[in-house]
Amino acid sequence: MADVRIEDAVQIILRQLGENPEREGLLKTPHRVARALEYLTKGYEEDPKTVINGALFTEDYSEMIVLKDLDFFSMCEHHILPFFGKANVAYIPKHRIVGISKLARLVEVFARRLQVQERMTTQIANILMDELDPLGVGVVLRAEHLCMRMRGVEKQNSIVVTSAMLGSFRTHQETRQEFMTLVNSGQVR
Ligand SMILES: [Zn+2]
């Protein structure tokens, strides 16, 4: 199976769905699907550690740094259907800070893979804890899952919220509260 290309597999799927892959509208579909899937899973080729370590600074700053409401798009590994929403990432530095744009890249590296939201949340938190050695890290993801919405499972409009709190975000209730207040401010739903 190793040498079967995504294009060939998509042709098979189209046939199994009762479609005719030779009809005009579908002729280029296997190619398009392959390119789209490659793009949506390009996070596999990126090393999250390299993303962070390229932009570390020594800094005597010890207040909470928050990246709020970052859009992310991922795909659930159970159905290969999108889940997407907002990522909120915060940390309190001890001696190292990382460029904010790299935090966004980091979320993207983990999002562009087949994922489950829970794992993505802890992966982001763990790598920041390991590489920045901060006082604490908090990550909250809010997302809607098309595998639930489109298949009519659970309530329509339901949002899945996952969080990971490490270090002072776990041990200090005020820290966690400060972060959650920021995350929830301006939240419409
Ligand atoms: Zn799913």
Boltz pocket constraint, residues with backbone or C-beta under 6 A from the ligand:
constraints:
  - pocket:
      binder: B
      contacts: [[A, 76], [A, 77], [A, 78], [A, 79], [A, 80], [A, 81], [A, 145], [A, 147], [A, 148]]
      max_distance: 6.0
